[in-house]
Amino acid sequence: MSGLTDAVLTARRRRGGRPTRPAGPMQRREARWGYFFISPWILGFLLFSAVPIGASLVFSTLDFQLTDPGATTFAGTSNWERALADPDTWTSLAATFRFTVLFLPLSMVVALALALLLNSKHLRATAFFRLLFYAPSMIPLVAGVLIWQQVLNPQTGWVNRLIGLTGVHATGTDGIRWFDNPILVLFAFSFIGLWGIGKSMVVNLAGLQGIPTELYEAAEIDGAGWWRRLRSVTLPLLSPIIFFNLVIDSVAILQYFVVPWVLFGATGRPDGASRFLLVNFYQQAFVFGDMGYGAALAWIIFIVVAALTGVLFGTSRYWVHYGTERS
């Protein structure tokens, strides 16, 4: 028996841990106070997150109409089967996927490029430019969408007018109509998204400023140019920040709702390009009042988000480098 105890203690020491000891009165009192101080958060999580999540799973098995809640009946898996057979579900999934493929890499690259620019030692008035690029993200999203609706106006918008300066016929009734073409509308959504990219830029900028300057100096001594320093020093040490932005932006894009809803409502114009996953869910649950079917759609969205997040975390070990990781 003593041999087994010694083996356990040895294993714990190898892991850097310490043998556990019975908690004394002081430790138990500290634990009680700790639970007391976090109890508001625990209570809020249970009431406003855990319980609604569980309720939505139950709703997905019910024929629950908001207009007639008294006639609710058990539906089993019919809502799930209907969601998987509904063409609108696959249309919304395809629209979300197309926008993700276009905007996610674009937003990541632009946010990193702006951070590199603002972190440059050759840039003057850095505080002004940081404010300039960050300020649009503070404007309410609905107001920003309405502004861009006029900016991309085919007749009076300045984007079309600038394009017209190159000799391309872009203005007028037969000009470039950003919101009437299923391809161009994705670029319009991207313009609106890039306008509010300041938060990701600030996160990247904070990560850049945390990289030791000694590493750049050593790379310069070895003859590394700007591009080599970016590949060999900046990107590896910034990879945890890039991974954080990648996860946050991916989840946000899969929940894309406000911009298409303000511009097109539930119409899906043009040709279903604006019928994103969350737009389809909101229409079914709160416009049509089919809460059971809406709950099934919400869980499908959750599964898609969880699967994508799982893939990102599963592949992160191949390209994300942490300074504290052990060999």
Stockholm file with secondary structure:
# STOCKHOLM 1.0

chainA/1-327         MSGLTDAVLTARRRRGGRPTRPAGPMQRREARWGYFFISPWILGFLLFSAVPIGASLVFSTLDFQLTDPGATTFAGTSNWERALADPDTWTSLAATFRFTVLFLPLSMVVALALALLLNSKHLRATAFFRLLFYAPSMIPLVAGVLIWQQVLNPQTGWVNRLIGLTGVHATGTDGIRWFDNPILVLFAFSFIGLWGIGKSMVVNLAGLQGIPTELYEAAEIDGAGWWRRLRSVTLPLLSPIIFFNLVIDSVAILQYFVVPWVLFGATGRPDGASRFLLVNFYQQAFVFGDMGYGAALAWIIFIVVAALTGVLFGTSRYWVHYGTERS
#=GR chainA/1-327 SS CHHHHHHHHHHHHHTTCCCCCCCCHHHHHHHHHHHHHHHHHHHHHIIIIIHHHHHHHHHTTEECBTTCGGGCEECTTHHHHHHHHCHHHHHHHHHHHHHHHHHHHHHHHHHHHHHHHHTCTTCSSHHHHHHHHHGGGGSCHHHHHHHHHHHTCTTTCHHHHHHHTTTCCCSSTTSCCTTTSTTHHHHHHHHHHHHTTHHHHHHHHHHHHTSCHHHHHHHHHTTCCHHHHIIIIIHHHHHHHHHHHHHHHHHHHHTCCHHHHHHHTTSCTTTTTTCCHHHHHHIIIIISCBHHHHHHHHHHHHHHHHHHHHHHHHHGGGTCCCTTCCC
#=GC SS_cons         CHHHHHHHHHHHHHTTCCCCCCCCHHHHHHHHHHHHHHHHHHHHHIIIIIHHHHHHHHHTTEECBTTCGGGCEECTTHHHHHHHHCHHHHHHHHHHHHHHHHHHHHHHHHHHHHHHHHTCTTCSSHHHHHHHHHGGGGSCHHHHHHHHHHHTCTTTCHHHHHHHTTTCCCSSTTSCCTTTSTTHHHHHHHHHHHHTTHHHHHHHHHHHHTSCHHHHHHHHHTTCCHHHHIIIIIHHHHHHHHHHHHHHHHHHHHTCCHHHHHHHTTSCTTTTTTCCHHHHHHIIIIISCBHHHHHHHHHHHHHHHHHHHHHHHHHGGGTCCCTTCCC
//
